[in-house]
Amino acid sequence: MSSAGVPSFEKEHFWMYLQALGFEPGPATIASGKIVSLTHFGPNMFDKLNRDAFHIVSYFLFQTLDQSLTKELFKFCWPPFDHKRDAEYRKHCCEWLKKISAECGGSFPQVVGSLFMSPGGPKFVHLMYHFAKYVAIKYVKTCSKIADSQVYFTDTFNVKQQNLHKCIARCHIARNRFFQILQRQDCVTRKYQENAQLSVKRLRELRAECVVLQNHLKKMEPYEDQSNLQEKVQKVRSLWALVNEMIVFLEREREVVGSVLNLVNQYSLDGTDMSVSIPRLLLDTIEKQVCQV
């Protein structure tokens, strides 16, 4: 037992619970609107009156326990900038902790409103230690995937033991279980980082392929500026004018050729209706010549 009447391990374990749950003093202080340099945290933060630390730590624990309910319950009093909001915040804290105390029974200390008037001292440290322990157990139950070992772990963690050896065994069980959770989280983190690296590598490959295809497209269809386009238009117009001049120049020759083509098959030699009379003397002469041959 310490000089303040509180077991030293409660203060140390209370701070360890906060760190294990992910409590970061700097960001939490800034989020609450407090000044970081004027707010004291650590295992001995509640040896003396420390309202700022009480506001920040208690809101963090409530938020870790049930984020939606915390947002709904404290929406009109968080952060507690004035006395009215501070009184309302302390009232809601007391009511919620009383419900937790009724749920846990004798294992949770008695909750009285006077403790929150001056947040500090042995009784307040004892209450906050059990509150942080309760939140940590709920967090483990929520995050754990193995139902059987989860029940055994939390039940073992909650049972009070007077025997030193049993307390040490409980400590080893809790530590091993906590290490298993950390190992699973580390495995998930590693897989996420591997997938992220593969995704980044694939994205770079796709971007490089896109650049190559764009360059290939530019080579297939070279870019033409306005001056080149105007030159080509002018060239086409000049060629068209030359074609028109040629058509006009060949107009007379076309007429001559057309008149000749129109006379084709217009006249033909046909002796079908004509009667041919060959003299007898000519026939005799031709026959004699044929015989001589």
C-alpha positions in Angstrom: 0.0 0.0 0.0 1.4 3.4 -0.9 1.4 6.5 1.3 -1.8 7.7 -0.4 -3.7 4.6 0.7 -3.9 3.2 -2.8 -2.0 0.0 -3.9 0.7 1.2 -6.3 -0.2 -1.5 -8.8 -3.7 0.0 -9.3 -2.2 3.3 -10.5 0.3 1.5 -12.7 -2.2 -1.0 -14.1 -4.7 1.8 -14.6 -2.2 3.6 -16.8 -1.3 0.3 -18.6 -5.0 -0.3 -19.4 -5.2 3.2 -20.9 -2.2 2.6 -23.1 -3.3 -0.9 -24.1 -6.7 0.6 -25.2 -4.9 3.1 -27.4 -5.0 6.2 -25.3 -2.8 9.0 -26.7 -2.6 12.0 -24.4 -1.7 14.6 -27.0 -4.4 14.0 -29.6 -7.0 13.4 -26.8 -6.1 16.7 -25.1 -6.3 18.6 -28.3 -9.7 17.0 -29.2 -11.1 18.1 -25.9 -10.0 21.7 -26.3 -7.5 21.6 -23.5 -3.9 22.8 -23.5 -1.4 20.0 -23.8 1.4 21.6 -21.8 -1.0 22.3 -18.8 -2.5 18.8 -18.6 -0.7 16.1 -16.5 -1.0 12.4 -17.4 0.7 9.3 -16.1 0.3 6.7 -13.3 0.2 9.5 -10.7 -2.1 11.8 -12.6 -4.9 11.5 -9.9 -2.7 11.8 -6.8 -4.0 15.3 -6.7 -7.0 17.1 -8.1 -6.9 16.9 -11.9 -10.1 17.9 -13.6 -8.7 18.1 -17.1 -7.3 14.6 -16.9 -10.6 13.3 -15.5 -12.6 14.8 -18.4 -10.2 13.5 -21.1 -9.6 10.0 -19.6 -13.2 9.3 -18.6 -14.5 10.4 -22.0 -12.0 8.2 -23.7 -13.0 5.2 -21.6 -16.7 5.8 -22.3 -16.1 6.2 -26.0 -14.1 3.0 -26.1 -16.9 1.2 -24.3 -19.7 2.4 -26.5 -19.0 5.2 -29.0 -22.5 5.8 -30.3 -24.0 5.9 -26.7 -21.2 8.3 -25.6 -21.8 10.6 -28.5 -25.6 10.7 -27.8 -25.2 11.0 -24.0 -22.6 13.7 -23.9 -23.6 15.7 -27.0 -24.8 18.7 -25.0 -22.0 18.8 -22.4 -18.8 17.8 -24.3 -16.4 19.3 -24.1 -17.2 20.8 -20.7 -16.1 24.4 -21.1 -18.2 26.0 -18.4 -19.6 25.1 -15.0 -23.0 24.2 -16.4 -21.7 21.7 -18.9 -19.2 20.4 -16.4 -22.0 19.6 -13.9 -24.0 17.9 -16.6 -21.0 15.9 -17.7 -20.3 14.7 -14.1 -24.0 13.8 -13.7 -24.0 11.6 -16.8 -20.6 10.0 -15.7 -22.0 9.2 -12.3 -25.2 7.6 -13.7 -23.4 5.5 -16.2 -20.8 4.2 -13.7 -23.6 3.4 -11.3 -25.1 1.1 -14.0 -21.8 -0.5 -14.4 -21.4 -1.0 -10.7 -24.9 -2.6 -10.5 -23.9 -4.9 -13.4 -20.6 -6.0 -11.8 -21.9 -6.3 -8.3 -19.5 -6.5 -5.4 -16.4 -6.5 -7.7 -16.9 -2.9 -8.6 -16.5 -0.1 -6.0 -19.4 2.0 -4.9 -20.1 5.1 -7.1 -21.0 8.4 -5.4 -21.4 11.8 -6.9 -19.0 13.5 -4.5 -16.1 11.6 -6.1 -16.5 13.6 -9.3 -16.6 17.0 -7.5 -12.9 16.7 -6.8 -11.5 14.1 -9.2 -8.4 12.9 -7.3 -7.3 11.0 -4.3 -7.2 7.3 -3.3 -10.9 6.5 -3.7 -11.1 8.2 -7.1 -8.0 6.3 -8.3 -9.6 3.0 -7.1 -12.8 3.8 -9.0 -11.0 4.7 -12.2 -8.8 1.6 -12.0 -11.9 -0.7 -11.9 -13.5 1.4 -14.6 -10.5 1.0 -16.9 -10.3 -2.7 -16.1 -14.0 -3.1 -17.0 -13.6 -1.3 -20.3 -10.5 -3.4 -21.1 -12.4 -6.7 -20.5 -15.3 -5.5 -22.6 -12.8 -4.6 -25.3 -11.2 -8.0 -25.3 -14.7 -9.7 -25.5 -15.6 -7.5 -28.5 -12.3 -8.0 -30.4 -11.7 -11.7 -29.6 -12.7 -14.2 -32.2 -12.4 -17.4 -30.2 -15.5 -17.8 -28.0 -14.4 -20.6 -25.7 -11.0 -19.1 -24.8 -12.6 -15.7 -24.5 -15.1 -16.8 -21.8 -12.3 -18.6 -19.9 -10.0 -15.7 -20.2 -12.5 -13.1 -19.0 -13.8 -15.3 -16.2 -10.3 -16.0 -14.9 -9.5 -12.3 -15.1 -12.5 -11.3 -13.1 -12.3 -13.8 -10.3 -10.6 -12.6 -7.1 -7.9 -14.8 -5.7 -6.2 -14.5 -2.4 -3.5 -17.0 -3.1 -0.3 -15.5 -4.5 0.4 -18.4 -6.9 -3.1 -18.2 -8.3 -2.7 -14.5 -8.8 0.6 -15.1 -10.7 -1.2 -17.8 -12.8 -4.0 -15.4 -13.6 -1.4 -12.8 -14.6 0.3 -15.3 -17.0 -3.0 -16.2 -18.5 -4.0 -12.6 -19.1 -0.5 -11.8 -20.5 -0.5 -14.8 -22.9 -4.0 -14.0 -24.1 -3.0 -10.3 -24.6 0.1 -11.4 -26.6 -2.1 -13.7 -28.8 -4.3 -10.7 -29.6 -1.3 -8.6 -30.4 0.1 -11.4 -32.6 -3.2 -11.6 -34.6 -3.3 -7.8 -34.9 0.3 -7.9 -36.1 -0.5 -10.6 -38.6 -3.4 -8.6 -40.0 -1.2 -5.5 -40.2 1.5 -7.4 -42.1 -1.0 -8.8 -44.6 -2.5 -5.4 -45.1 1.0 -3.9 -45.7 1.8 -6.7 -48.2 -1.4 -6.2 -50.1 -0.9 -2.4 -50.1 2.6 -2.9 -51.5 1.3 -5.2 -54.2 -1.5 -2.7 -55.1 1.0 0.2 -55.3 3.3 -1.9 -57.5 0.4 -2.9 -59.8 -0.7 0.7 -60.0 2.7 1.9 -61.0 2.8 -0.8 -63.7 -0.5 0.2 -65.0 0.5 3.9 -65.1 3.7 3.0 -67.0 1.7 0.9 -69.5 -0.7 3.8 -69.9 2.2 6.2 -70.7 3.6 3.7 -73.3 0.2 3.4 -75.0 -0.2 7.1 -75.1 3.2 7.6 -76.7 2.3 4.9 -79.2 -1.0 6.6 -80.0 0.8 9.9 -80.6 3.2 8.2 -83.0 0.3 6.6 -84.9 -1.7 9.9 -85.1 0.9 12.7 -84.9 -0.4 16.0 -83.6 -1.0 18.6 -86.2 -1.0 22.2 -85.3 -3.2 24.9 -86.9 -0.6 26.0 -89.4 -0.1 22.5 -90.9 -3.8 22.1 -91.2 -4.2 25.4 -93.0 -1.4 24.4 -95.5 -3.1 21.2 -96.3 -6.5 22.9 -96.8 -4.8 25.4 -99.2 -3.1 22.6 -101.1 -6.4 20.7 -101.6 -8.1 23.9 -102.8 -5.3 24.6 -105.3 -5.6 21.0 -106.6 -9.3 21.4 -106.9 -9.0 24.6 -108.9 -6.5 22.9 -111.2 -9.0 20.1 -111.8 -11.7 22.7 -112.7 -9.4 24.4 -115.1 -8.6 21.1 -116.8 -12.3 20.3 -117.1 -13.0 23.7 -118.8 -10.0 23.2 -121.1 -11.1 19.7 -122.3 -14.7 20.8 -122.8 -14.3 21.2 -126.6 -12.5 17.9 -127.0 -15.2 16.2 -125.0 -17.8 17.5 -127.5 -15.9 16.1 -130.4 -15.4 12.8 -128.8 -19.0 12.7 -127.8 -20.2 13.4 -131.4 -18.0 10.6 -132.7 -19.3 8.2 -130.1 -22.9 9.1 -131.0 -22.3 8.0 -134.7 -21.1 4.5 -133.7 -23.6 1.8 -134.9 -25.7 4.5 -136.5 -24.9 3.3 -140.1 -24.2 -0.3 -141.2 -23.7 -2.1 -144.5 -26.4 -4.7 -145.1 -27.0 -6.6 -148.4 -29.8 -8.8 -147.2 -32.5 -7.1 -149.3 -30.4 -6.6 -152.4 -30.5 -9.0 -155.5 -27.1 -9.6 -157.1 -27.0 -10.5 -160.9 -23.7 -12.0 -162.1 -23.2 -12.2 -166.0 -22.9 -15.7 -167.5 -19.5 -15.0 -169.1 -18.1 -14.1 -165.7 -19.4 -17.3 -164.2 -17.8 -19.4 -167.0 -14.5 -17.7 -166.6 -14.4 -18.2 -162.9 -15.3 -21.9 -163.2 -12.5 -22.5 -165.8 -10.0 -20.9 -163.4 -11.2 -23.1 -160.6 -10.8 -26.2 -162.7 -7.3 -25.2 -163.7 -6.3 -24.9 -160.1 
